[in-house]
């Protein structure tokens, strides 16, 4: 019931934001003009850029699975990955695809319950670390630009707050893992099971630092290709933006729209880009909103094939009925292994 209530709140916020973003008839008329004048070859470039995102993310996931000794043929791996991408975009919360991907992966390799879950956990984790690295670099280079106006400064401070919380959580989980402090946490401590999962992933992938390095590099490629997707859409609408300035804006949009405020960041994305691009890059408000909407449509187009794959998907493994709780219990048993001195 709690999840249903949160989802209904997200949908209500999404509808409200969309009404607010597109309520002005004058701006809608300007959007219509911009759509007619757009160079849609750049939209094609945006689709190609996002396909690179998917390829890089799939390569990262394959690297992490091989560390777990989980080997799938390319069609199976690609199919599961596309299904995960589809559900991440079309389910509220942004992590539904991870759950579906773990569930189906277990059907393919039932003997690797913990490995299936840990690979997905670390996949998210290393993607977050890469985004933090890119954000710190770009904000450091363009801090004066991003803090130029009160509106953009407010969004910048919000970004830094979210970034600080994320980094603090990463450091805390690393300390708890590195010093085996689980025995100090009460069994009902909020997030204890998740900390155990993260710790198990740390311990495993730290011993495979070469694979972790290449997975991190793939994450960097995926994030930068996502930024390029938005940049190509901006060029399609003839927005005169400098690459470094535009890329400095994107971490604000990428981070804040990942918060569970609206459904898939719809409405919130347009509002953030309106504030940032109009105030910092002199992009017309109507065009800034269109950049957000069209970029999201490009992402949806690239993720939509996952729905078709899911419709025809049949597991090749012998496991027909699996439970996510079984995977989590197997990971939880690693707590004793982690606490033992190596």
Buried (B, 14 or more C-beta within 10 A) or exposed (E): EEEEEEBEBBBEBBBEBBEEBBEBEEBEEBBEEBBEEBEEEBBEBBBBBBEBBBBBBBBBBBBBBBBBEBEBEEEBBBBBBBBBBBBBBBBBBBBBBBBBBBBBBBBBBBEBBBBBBBBBBBBBBBBBBBBBBBBBEBBEBBEEBBBBBEBBEEBBEBBBEBBEEBBEBBEEBBEBBEEBBBEEBEEEEEEBBEBBBBBBBBBBBEEBEEBBEBBBBBBBBBBBBBBBBBBBBBBBBBBEBEEEBBBBBBBBBBBBBBEBBBBBBBBBBBBBBBBBBBBBBEBBBBBBBBBBBBBBEBBBEBBBBBBEBBEEBEBEBEBEEBEEEBBBEBBBEBBEEBEEEE
